[in-house]
Amino acid sequence: MKHLYIIKGMTCNGCVSNVQQKIETVEGVTNVSISLESETAEITMDNHISIEQFRAVLPEKYSITNSSKLNSKSTNILVNDNSTEKSKLKQLQPLLLIFLYIFGAAFLLNYKNWNSTSAMLDFMGLFYIVFSFFKFLDLKGFPESFRMYDPLAKVFPIYGWIYPFIELILGLLFLMRFNITIALIVTIVILGITTVGVTKSLLDKKGIRCACLGTALKLPMTEATFIENAIMLLMAITMLLQLN
């Protein structure tokens, strides 16, 4: 069953991530979708959960109340009303476009004297530069979103703060062809850890946001996130084997 609530006190995407994380700890909650703009939270649960249970896990700065909008509709209508929900493809359009642009740029940089290794290095370098840019747009809110699924960021919150800088440095190393072996090893390690978290989130069917493009673009966690990481990991492993 789904219920709609009004949540006051959220001022940024970091607040959204914090509220979502707290609500997901309540036993029986299977999915949470929060809108900063409308100050609403759509919560899917296995059985009825009292609003007092949600208030108990939320920090004092946030207030949660029942929404009258949901009371005027049946749960079945809310679940089946696809006109109010964006399709996965529509939501992932920014990610797909960015991948297409990066792929096109890597191809154009190398098509005259084609070299697959050089093209992959350019692709990975541009990938890191572009993705770090979006994370820097909301450097304050990114760590909270990232730690919702990255195992290392959950244990060491500081990792979420330095991750955009790691991506930026890796992008520069690949584009400058400097310390490539080290950059490849770091890529395999950090993306391997993140992919574990992404896989677990997908298997648990958690309705969380993907922080790959920071918090500026509200992307859902889908199979596309796993594929994105898998492509980068495959490239890094392939090039590491070629270099050695």
C-alpha positions in Angstrom: 0.0 0.0 0.0 1.0 3.6 -0.6 0.5 6.7 1.5 1.3 10.3 0.9 2.7 12.6 3.6 3.6 16.2 3.9 7.1 16.8 5.2 8.2 20.3 6.3 11.7 21.5 7.1 13.6 20.2 4.0 15.7 23.0 2.4 18.1 21.1 0.1 18.8 17.8 -1.6 20.9 16.8 1.4 17.8 17.1 3.5 15.8 14.9 1.1 18.5 12.2 1.3 18.6 12.4 5.1 14.8 12.1 5.4 14.6 9.3 2.9 17.4 7.4 4.7 15.6 7.8 8.1 12.2 6.7 6.8 13.7 3.6 5.1 14.9 2.4 8.5 11.3 1.9 9.6 10.4 -1.8 9.5 7.8 -2.5 6.8 8.8 0.4 4.5 9.6 -0.9 1.0 9.9 2.2 -1.1 10.2 6.0 -0.5 9.9 8.8 -3.0 10.4 12.3 -1.8 9.8 15.6 -3.6 11.6 18.7 -2.3 9.5 21.0 -4.5 6.1 19.8 -3.3 7.4 18.8 0.2 5.8 15.4 -0.1 6.8 11.8 0.6 5.2 8.9 -1.1 5.8 5.8 1.1 5.1 2.2 0.1 4.7 -0.2 3.0 3.9 -3.8 3.5 1.4 -3.0 6.3 0.0 0.0 8.1 2.6 2.1 9.8 1.5 4.8 12.2 2.7 8.4 11.6 4.2 8.4 15.1 6.7 5.8 14.0 7.9 8.1 11.2 8.1 11.0 13.6 10.2 9.0 15.9 13.0 8.4 13.4 13.0 11.9 11.9 15.2 14.7 13.4 13.3 17.5 15.2 13.8 19.9 12.3 11.4 17.9 10.1 7.7 17.6 10.6 5.5 14.9 8.9 1.7 15.0 8.5 -0.8 13.1 6.5 -1.7 14.5 3.1 -5.3 15.2 2.4 -4.7 14.6 -1.3 -4.2 10.9 -0.8 -7.3 10.6 1.3 -9.4 11.7 -1.6 -8.1 8.9 -3.8 -8.0 5.2 -3.4 -4.6 3.4 -3.1 -5.3 1.5 -6.3 -5.7 4.7 -8.3 -2.4 6.1 -6.9 -0.6 2.9 -7.8 -2.0 2.6 -11.3 -1.9 6.3 -12.2 1.0 6.2 -14.7 0.2 9.6 -16.0 1.8 11.2 -12.9 5.0 9.2 -13.1 7.8 9.6 -15.5 9.0 6.5 -17.4 12.4 5.1 -16.5 13.6 6.1 -20.0 12.5 9.7 -19.6 14.1 9.9 -16.2 17.4 8.4 -17.5 17.4 10.6 -20.6 20.1 13.0 -19.2 22.4 10.0 -18.3 21.9 8.5 -21.8 22.6 11.8 -23.5 25.8 12.4 -21.5 27.0 8.9 -22.4 26.3 9.5 -26.0 28.2 12.8 -26.0 31.2 11.3 -24.2 31.3 8.4 -26.6 31.0 10.7 -29.6 33.8 12.9 -28.3 36.1 10.0 -27.7 35.4 8.6 -31.2 36.0 12.0 -32.9 39.3 12.5 -31.0 40.7 9.2 -32.4 38.9 8.4 -35.6 41.7 9.6 -38.0 44.4 7.4 -36.4 42.2 4.9 -34.7 43.6 3.4 -31.5 41.1 1.5 -29.2 43.2 2.0 -26.1 43.6 5.7 -26.7 39.8 6.0 -27.3 39.0 4.2 -24.1 41.4 6.4 -22.1 39.7 9.5 -23.6 36.3 8.0 -22.8 37.2 7.3 -19.2 38.9 10.7 -18.8 35.9 12.6 -20.2 33.5 10.4 -18.2 35.2 11.3 -14.9 35.5 15.0 -15.7 31.8 15.4 -16.7 30.5 13.3 -13.8 32.6 15.1 -11.2 31.3 18.4 -12.6 27.7 17.5 -11.8 28.7 16.3 -8.3 30.5 19.7 -7.6 27.2 21.5 -8.4 25.9 20.3 -5.0 29.0 19.3 -3.1 27.1 19.6 0.2 24.2 17.4 -0.8 26.1 14.7 -2.7 27.7 12.9 0.2 24.3 12.2 1.8 22.9 10.7 -1.4 26.1 8.8 -2.1 26.3 7.1 1.3 22.8 5.7 0.8 24.2 2.9 -1.4 28.0 3.1 -1.5 29.4 0.7 1.2 32.6 2.7 1.9 30.8 6.1 2.1 28.4 4.5 4.7 31.3 3.5 6.9 33.5 6.6 6.3 31.3 9.7 5.5 34.4 11.7 4.6 34.8 9.5 1.6 31.6 11.0 0.1 33.1 14.4 0.4 36.4 13.6 -1.4 34.9 11.3 -4.0 34.2 14.1 -6.6 37.8 15.2 -6.2 39.0 11.6 -6.8 36.9 11.5 -10.0 38.4 14.9 -11.2 41.9 13.7 -10.6 41.3 10.4 -12.3 39.8 12.2 -15.3 42.9 14.4 -15.6 45.3 11.5 -15.3 43.5 9.6 -18.1 43.4 12.6 -20.4 47.0 13.6 -19.7 48.2 9.9 -20.0 49.9 10.2 -16.6 50.2 7.3 -14.1 47.6 5.4 -16.1 48.3 2.1 -14.3 47.6 3.7 -10.9 44.5 5.4 -12.2 43.2 2.1 -13.6 43.7 0.3 -10.3 42.0 3.1 -8.4 39.1 3.0 -10.9 38.7 -0.8 -10.4 38.7 -0.4 -6.6 36.3 2.5 -6.2 33.9 1.5 -8.9 34.0 -2.1 -7.7 33.0 -1.0 -4.2 30.2 1.3 -5.6 28.9 -1.5 -7.9 28.5 -3.8 -4.9 26.3 -1.2 -3.3 24.4 -0.5 -6.5 23.8 -4.3 -7.0 22.5 -4.6 -3.4 20.2 -1.7 -3.8 18.7 -3.1 -7.0 18.3 -6.5 -5.5 16.6 -5.0 -2.4 14.4 -2.9 -4.8 15.1 0.2 -2.8 13.6 3.3 -4.4 16.6 5.6 -4.0 18.3 8.1 -6.2 21.4 7.6 -8.1 24.1 10.1 -7.2 26.3 9.4 -10.3 25.3 12.8 -11.6 25.2 14.4 -8.2 21.9 15.7 -6.8 21.2 18.4 -9.5 19.6 15.8 -11.7 17.1 13.5 -10.0 18.0 10.1 -11.5 16.5 6.9 -10.1 18.7 4.0 -9.1 18.1 1.5 -12.0 19.9 -1.2 -14.0 21.4 1.7 -16.1 23.5 2.7 -13.1 24.9 -0.9 -12.9 25.6 -1.0 -16.6 27.4 2.4 -16.4 29.7 1.1 -13.7 30.2 -2.2 -15.4 31.3 -0.6 -18.7 33.9 1.5 -16.9 35.1 -1.5 -14.9 35.4 -3.6 -18.1 37.4 -0.9 -19.8 39.7 -0.5 -16.8 40.4 -4.2 -16.4 40.9 -4.6 -20.2 43.5 -1.8 -20.4 45.2 -2.9 -17.2 45.7 -6.4 -18.8 47.0 -4.8 -22.0 49.5 -2.6 -20.2 50.9 -5.5 -18.3 
